[in-house]
């Protein structure tokens, strides 16, 4: 059996009772370690689970999945995913490969940023399409997600923006020379995401991500140090949100007054926040 187990958002204790029982019964335990992070390292997980944990990087998962699935038709193997297995990052390719090999699969769910984003005060059923914002480079400044923001805004829905993570990435030079040298991990901040959105807005000029756009910055959601701040993009640009992981929500016009009352507690400036809510409601 292949168990794909969600770990939740914070630390080693976020795993469900069902998930922990499955881990303890598995012969091999893999941790997917390139699309998200917990607040603790592999050693903490090993101590809590009573099991050795094998780090599964992108190369292993995408190019050598058969090593993960080896003998999984005869023994139990688990693949641990931060958040929920079918949340922000899905591993349907691993499930499909397991099916091809005749390996049964059981998924054990957990909290994900996709539902925990509700902590910011916006009602989940008023969210539209989720987007991912990736790091700009000197030669690549993608903005296709702007169209998804436009589609959400057109019907008044909020947009959850997931921010880029770079783990075990190679520089162009090292990649070209075939050197197995990796760059330090990078995690996009809300401030960087805001800067990029404002740059895209300057190019697109549709008025979707202006300095006065109401947004909510969410850092380390689900942990004891989570931080939520609401305000205009211009205000959020200068807020210190602390360490990773960060996400950003762009508020849509379909904001209920109870949502606004809840979020006001997180406002950089309550008076400015009230003005922004009035502008949204008038659209």
DRENDO-1510 file (C-alpha; in Angstrom, 1 decimal, always signed):
<recs>
REC; n; res; u; v; w
REC; 1; UNK; +0.0; +0.0; +0.0 .
REC; 2; UNK; +1.1; +3.5; -0.8 .
REC; 3; UNK; -0.1; +6.0; +1.8 .
REC; 4; UNK; -0.1; +9.7; +0.8 .
REC; 5; UNK; -0.4; +11.5; +4.1 .
REC; 6; UNK; -1.0; +15.2; +4.7 .
REC; 7; UNK; +1.1; +16.7; +7.6 .
REC; 8; UNK; -0.8; +20.0; +8.1 .
REC; 9; UNK; +0.8; +23.4; +8.3 .
REC; 10; UNK; +2.9; +23.7; +11.5 .
REC; 11; UNK; +5.0; +21.1; +13.1 .
REC; 12; UNK; +5.4; +17.4; +13.8 .
REC; 13; UNK; +2.2; +17.2; +16.0 .
REC; 14; UNK; -0.1; +18.4; +13.2 .
REC; 15; UNK; -0.3; +14.9; +11.7 .
REC; 16; UNK; -3.7; +13.3; +12.2 .
REC; 17; UNK; -4.1; +10.2; +14.5 .
REC; 18; UNK; -4.9; +8.1; +11.4 .
REC; 19; UNK; -1.9; +9.5; +9.6 .
REC; 20; UNK; +0.5; +8.8; +12.5 .
REC; 21; UNK; -0.8; +5.2; +12.8 .
REC; 22; UNK; -0.1; +4.7; +9.1 .
REC; 23; UNK; +3.4; +6.1; +9.3 .
REC; 24; UNK; +4.3; +3.9; +12.3 .
REC; 25; UNK; +3.2; +0.8; +10.3 .
REC; 26; UNK; +5.1; +1.7; +7.1 .
REC; 27; UNK; +8.4; +0.1; +6.1 .
REC; 28; UNK; +9.6; +3.2; +4.3 .
REC; 29; UNK; +8.7; +6.9; +5.0 .
REC; 30; UNK; +9.4; +9.6; +2.3 .
REC; 31; UNK; +9.0; +13.3; +2.9 .
REC; 32; UNK; +8.3; +15.5; -0.1 .
REC; 33; UNK; +10.6; +18.5; +0.6 .
REC; 34; UNK; +10.4; +20.9; -2.3 .
REC; 35; UNK; +6.9; +22.4; -2.5 .
REC; 36; UNK; +6.4; +23.5; +1.1 .
REC; 37; UNK; +8.0; +23.4; +4.5 .
REC; 38; UNK; +7.0; +22.8; +8.1 .
REC; 39; UNK; +8.4; +24.8; +11.0 .
REC; 40; UNK; +10.5; +21.8; +12.1 .
REC; 41; UNK; +13.1; +19.7; +10.4 .
REC; 42; UNK; +13.3; +16.0; +9.4 .
REC; 43; UNK; +14.9; +15.1; +12.8 .
REC; 44; UNK; +11.9; +16.3; +14.7 .
REC; 45; UNK; +9.6; +14.2; +12.5 .
REC; 46; UNK; +11.8; +11.1; +13.0 .
REC; 47; UNK; +11.7; +11.6; +16.7 .
REC; 48; UNK; +8.0; +12.0; +16.9 .
REC; 49; UNK; +7.1; +9.2; +14.4 .
REC; 50; UNK; +9.7; +6.8; +15.6 .
REC; 51; UNK; +10.7; +6.2; +12.0 .
REC; 52; UNK; +13.6; +7.2; +9.7 .
REC; 53; UNK; +12.5; +9.7; +7.1 .
REC; 54; UNK; +13.8; +9.8; +3.6 .
REC; 55; UNK; +13.9; +13.2; +1.9 .
REC; 56; UNK; +12.2; +13.1; -1.5 .
REC; 57; UNK; +13.4; +16.0; -3.7 .
REC; 58; UNK; +11.9; +17.1; -7.0 .
REC; 59; UNK; +14.2; +14.9; -9.0 .
REC; 60; UNK; +13.3; +11.7; -7.1 .
REC; 61; UNK; +9.5; +12.4; -7.2 .
REC; 62; UNK; +9.3; +13.5; -10.8 .
REC; 63; UNK; +12.0; +11.3; -12.4 .
REC; 64; UNK; +12.5; +8.3; -10.1 .
REC; 65; UNK; +9.1; +7.7; -8.6 .
REC; 66; UNK; +9.6; +3.9; -9.1 .
REC; 67; UNK; +12.1; +3.9; -6.3 .
REC; 68; UNK; +9.5; +5.3; -4.0 .
REC; 69; UNK; +7.0; +2.7; -5.2 .
REC; 70; UNK; +9.4; -0.2; -5.1 .
REC; 71; UNK; +7.8; -3.3; -3.5 .
REC; 72; UNK; +4.8; -1.1; -2.4 .
REC; 73; UNK; +2.5; -3.9; -3.7 .
REC; 74; UNK; +4.0; -6.1; -0.9 .
REC; 75; UNK; +4.9; -3.7; +1.9 .
REC; 76; UNK; +3.5; -0.4; +3.2 .
REC; 77; UNK; +5.2; +2.8; +2.1 .
REC; 78; UNK; +4.2; +6.4; +2.9 .
REC; 79; UNK; +4.7; +9.7; +1.1 .
REC; 80; UNK; +4.4; +12.7; +3.4 .
REC; 81; UNK; +3.2; +16.0; +2.1 .
REC; 82; UNK; +3.1; +19.3; +3.9 .
REC; 83; UNK; -0.5; +20.6; +4.0 .
REC; 84; UNK; -3.0; +18.3; +2.3 .
REC; 85; UNK; -2.1; +15.8; -0.5 .
REC; 86; UNK; -4.7; +17.2; -2.8 .
REC; 87; UNK; -4.4; +20.8; -1.6 .
REC; 88; UNK; -2.1; +23.5; -3.0 .
REC; 89; UNK; +0.2; +20.9; -4.5 .
REC; 90; UNK; -1.2; +17.6; -5.8 .
REC; 91; UNK; +0.8; +14.5; -6.6 .
REC; 92; UNK; -1.6; +12.9; -9.0 .
REC; 93; UNK; +1.3; +11.7; -11.1 .
REC; 94; UNK; +2.5; +9.5; -8.3 .
REC; 95; UNK; -1.0; +8.1; -7.8 .
REC; 96; UNK; -1.3; +7.4; -11.5 .
REC; 97; UNK; +2.1; +5.6; -11.5 .
REC; 98; UNK; +1.1; +3.6; -8.5 .
REC; 99; UNK; -2.1; +2.5; -10.2 .
REC; 100; UNK; -0.1; +1.4; -13.3 .
REC; 101; UNK; +2.1; -0.8; -11.1 .
REC; 102; UNK; -0.9; -2.3; -9.3 .
REC; 103; UNK; -0.1; -0.6; -6.0 .
REC; 104; UNK; -3.2; +0.3; -3.9 .
REC; 105; UNK; -3.2; +3.9; -2.7 .
REC; 106; UNK; -4.8; +5.5; +0.4 .
REC; 107; UNK; -4.8; +9.2; +1.0 .
REC; 108; UNK; -5.0; +10.7; +4.5 .
REC; 109; UNK; -6.0; +14.4; +4.5 .
REC; 110; UNK; -5.0; +17.3; +6.6 .
REC; 111; UNK; -5.2; +21.1; +6.8 .
REC; 112; UNK; -3.9; +23.1; +3.8 .
REC; 113; UNK; -3.4; +26.7; +3.1 .
REC; 114; UNK; -6.3; +26.3; +0.6 .
REC; 115; UNK; -8.7; +26.1; +3.6 .
REC; 116; UNK; -6.7; +27.6; +6.4 .
REC; 117; UNK; -6.7; +30.9; +4.4 .
REC; 118; UNK; -10.1; +31.4; +5.9 .
REC; 119; UNK; -8.2; +32.5; +9.1 .
REC; 120; UNK; -7.9; +35.9; +7.4 .
REC; 121; UNK; -11.6; +36.4; +7.8 .
REC; 122; UNK; -12.8; +36.0; +4.2 .
REC; 123; UNK; -15.4; +33.3; +3.7 .
REC; 124; UNK; -14.0; +30.4; +1.6 .
REC; 125; UNK; -17.0; +30.1; -0.7 .
REC; 126; UNK; -16.3; +33.6; -1.9 .
REC; 127; UNK; -12.8; +32.7; -3.2 .
REC; 128; UNK; -12.2; +32.3; -6.9 .
REC; 129; UNK; -9.3; +30.7; -8.7 .
REC; 130; UNK; -6.1; +30.3; -6.8 .
REC; 131; UNK; -2.9; +31.6; -8.4 .
REC; 132; UNK; +0.8; +31.1; -8.0 .
REC; 133; UNK; +3.2; +34.1; -8.1 .
REC; 134; UNK; +6.7; +33.0; -9.1 .
REC; 135; UNK; +10.0; +34.9; -8.7 .
REC; 136; UNK; +10.8; +37.3; -11.5 .
REC; 137; UNK; +14.2; +36.9; -13.2 .
REC; 138; UNK; +16.1; +39.3; -15.4 .
REC; 139; UNK; +14.8; +37.6; -18.5 .
REC; 140; UNK; +11.5; +36.1; -17.3 .
REC; 141; UNK; +8.7; +38.1; -15.8 .
REC; 142; UNK; +5.5; +36.0; -16.2 .
REC; 143; UNK; +2.1; +37.6; -15.7 .
REC; 144; UNK; -0.4; +35.1; -17.0 .
REC; 145; UNK; -2.0; +34.8; -13.6 .
REC; 146; UNK; -3.1; +38.4; -13.9 .
REC; 147; UNK; -5.9; +37.1; -16.2 .
REC; 148; UNK; -7.1; +34.8; -13.5 .
REC; 149; UNK; -7.2; +37.7; -11.1 .
REC; 150; UNK; -9.3; +39.6; -13.6 .
REC; 151; UNK; -11.7; +36.7; -14.0 .
REC; 152; UNK; -12.1; +36.5; -10.2 .
REC; 153; UNK; -12.6; +40.3; -9.8 .
REC; 154; UNK; -15.2; +40.3; -12.6 .
REC; 155; UNK; -17.6; +38.3; -10.4 .
REC; 156; UNK; -16.5; +39.8; -7.1 .
REC; 157; UNK; -14.4; +36.9; -5.8 .
REC; 158; UNK; -11.3; +36.9; -3.6 .
REC; 159; UNK; -8.0; +35.6; -5.0 .
REC; 160; UNK; -5.6; +33.5; -3.0 .
REC; 161; UNK; -2.0; +34.0; -4.2 .
REC; 162; UNK; +0.5; +31.3; -3.3 .
REC; 163; UNK; +4.0; +32.6; -3.3 .
REC; 164; UNK; +7.1; +30.9; -4.9 .
REC; 165; UNK; +9.4; +28.6; -3.1 .
REC; 166; UNK; +12.9; +27.7; -4.5 .
REC; 167; UNK; +14.5; +24.7; -2.9 .
REC; 168; UNK; +17.4; +22.8; -4.3 .
REC; 169; UNK; +17.5; +25.0; -7.4 .
REC; 170; UNK; +20.6; +25.4; -9.6 .
REC; 171; UNK; +21.9; +28.5; -11.1 .
REC; 172; UNK; +21.9; +28.7; -14.9 .
REC; 173; UNK; +25.7; +28.5; -15.0 .
REC; 174; UNK; +25.9; +25.4; -12.7 .
REC; 175; UNK; +23.0; +23.8; -14.7 .
REC; 176; UNK; +24.8; +24.4; -18.0 .
REC; 177; UNK; +28.1; +23.0; -16.7 .
REC; 178; UNK; +26.4; +20.0; -15.1 .
REC; 179; UNK; +27.6; +20.8; -11.6 .
REC; 180; UNK; +25.5; +19.5; -8.8 .
REC; 181; UNK; +25.7; +22.8; -6.9 .
REC; 182; UNK; +22.5; +24.2; -5.5 .
REC; 183; UNK; +21.4; +27.6; -4.5 .
REC; 184; UNK; +20.3; +28.4; -0.9 .
REC; 185; UNK; +16.5; +28.0; -0.4 .
REC; 186; UNK; +14.4; +31.1; -1.2 .
REC; 187; UNK; +10.9; +31.8; -0.1 .
REC; 188; UNK; +9.0; +34.7; -1.7 .
REC; 189; UNK; +7.8; +37.3; +0.8 .
REC; 190; UNK; +4.5; +39.2; +0.7 .
REC; 191; UNK; +6.5; +42.4; +0.1 .
REC; 192; UNK; +8.2; +40.8; -3.0 .
REC; 193; UNK; +4.8; +39.6; -4.3 .
REC; 194; UNK; +3.3; +43.1; -3.9 .
REC; 195; UNK; +6.3; +44.7; -5.8 .
REC; 196; UNK; +5.8; +42.3; -8.7 .
REC; 197; UNK; +2.0; +42.8; -8.8 .
REC; 198; UNK; +2.4; +46.5; -8.9 .
REC; 199; UNK; +5.0; +46.1; -11.7 .
REC; 200; UNK; +2.5; +43.9; -13.7 .
REC; 201; UNK; -0.2; +46.5; -13.1 .
REC; 202; UNK; +1.9; +49.2; -14.6 .
REC; 203; UNK; +2.1; +47.1; -17.8 .
REC; 204; UNK; -1.4; +45.8; -17.9 .
REC; 205; UNK; -3.3; +49.0; -16.7 .
REC; 206; UNK; -6.6; +47.2; -15.8 .
REC; 207; UNK; -6.7; +48.6; -12.3 .
REC; 208; UNK; -6.7; +45.2; -10.6 .
REC; 209; UNK; -3.6; +45.5; -8.5 .
REC; 210; UNK; -3.1; +49.2; -7.8 .
REC; 211; UNK; -1.4; +50.7; -4.7 .
REC; 212; UNK; -5.0; +51.2; -3.3 .
REC; 213; UNK; -6.1; +47.6; -3.9 .
REC; 214; UNK; -7.3; +45.9; -0.6 .
REC; 215; UNK; -5.3; +42.8; +0.3 .
REC; 216; UNK; -4.5; +40.6; +3.2 .
REC; 217; UNK; -1.1; +39.3; +3.9 .
REC; 218; UNK; -0.9; +35.9; +5.7 .
REC; 219; UNK; +2.3; +34.5; +7.2 .
REC; 220; UNK; +2.9; +31.1; +8.8 .
REC; 221; UNK; -0.8; +30.3; +8.9 .
REC; 222; UNK; -1.6; +27.5; +11.2 .
REC; 223; UNK; +1.4; +28.1; +13.5 .
REC; 224; UNK; +1.8; +29.8; +16.9 .
REC; 225; UNK; +3.5; +32.7; +15.2 .
REC; 226; UNK; +1.0; +33.3; +12.4 .
REC; 227; UNK; +0.7; +36.9; +11.3 .
REC; 228; UNK; -2.2; +38.4; +9.4 .
REC; 229; UNK; -2.2; +42.0; +8.2 .
REC; 230; UNK; -4.8; +43.8; +6.1 .
REC; 231; UNK; -4.4; +47.0; +4.1 .
REC; 232; UNK; -3.7; +48.4; +0.7 .
REC; 233; UNK; -0.9; +47.0; -1.4 .
REC; 234; UNK; +1.0; +50.2; -0.8 .
REC; 235; UNK; +0.7; +49.6; +3.0 .
REC; 236; UNK; +1.5; +45.9; +2.9 .
REC; 237; UNK; +4.6; +46.7; +0.8 .
REC; 238; UNK; +6.3; +47.9; +4.0 .
REC; 239; UNK; +5.1; +45.4; +6.6 .
REC; 240; UNK; +7.6; +43.1; +8.2 .
REC; 241; UNK; +5.8; +39.7; +8.1 .
REC; 242; UNK; +8.7; +37.7; +9.4 .
REC; 243; UNK; +9.8; +34.2; +8.2 .
REC; 244; UNK; +8.2; +31.9; +5.7 .
REC; 245; UNK; +5.8; +30.7; +4.4 .
REC; 246; UNK; +3.8; +33.7; +3.1 .
REC; 247; UNK; +0.6; +34.0; +1.1 .
REC; 248; UNK; -1.5; +36.9; -0.1 .
REC; 249; UNK; -5.2; +37.4; -0.6 .
REC; 250; UNK; -6.6; +40.0; -3.0 .
REC; 251; UNK; -10.1; +41.0; -1.8 .
REC; 252; UNK; -13.0; +40.9; -4.2 .
REC; 253; UNK; -16.1; +43.1; -4.2 .
REC; 254; UNK; -18.3; +40.4; -2.8 .
REC; 255; UNK; -17.2; +41.1; +0.7 .
REC; 256; UNK; -19.9; +40.7; +3.4 .
REC; 257; UNK; -20.0; +43.2; +6.2 .
REC; 258; UNK; -19.2; +40.4; +8.7 .
REC; 259; UNK; -16.0; +39.6; +6.7 .
REC; 260; UNK; -15.0; +43.3; +6.9 .
REC; 261; UNK; -15.8; +43.5; +10.6 .
REC; 262; UNK; -13.6; +40.4; +11.2 .
REC; 263; UNK; -10.7; +41.6; +9.0 .
REC; 264; UNK; -10.7; +45.1; +10.5 .
REC; 265; UNK; -8.9; +43.7; +13.5 .
REC; 266; UNK; -5.9; +43.0; +11.2 .
REC; 267; UNK; -5.8; +46.4; +9.5 .
REC; 268; UNK; -2.6; +48.5; +9.3 .
REC; 269; UNK; -4.9; +51.5; +9.6 .
REC; 270; UNK; -8.5; +50.9; +10.5 .
REC; 271; UNK; -9.7; +54.2; +9.0 .
REC; 272; UNK; -7.9; +53.6; +5.7 .
REC; 273; UNK; -9.3; +50.0; +5.8 .
REC; 274; UNK; -12.9; +51.3; +6.2 .
REC; 275; UNK; -12.4; +53.6; +3.2 .
REC; 276; UNK; -11.1; +50.7; +1.1 .
REC; 277; UNK; -14.0; +48.6; +2.0 .
REC; 278; UNK; -16.4; +51.3; +1.0 .
REC; 279; UNK; -14.7; +51.6; -2.4 .
REC; 280; UNK; -15.0; +47.8; -2.9 .
REC; 281; UNK; -18.6; +47.8; -1.9 .
REC; 282; UNK; -19.4; +50.6; -4.4 .
REC; 283; UNK; -18.2; +48.5; -7.4 .
</recs>
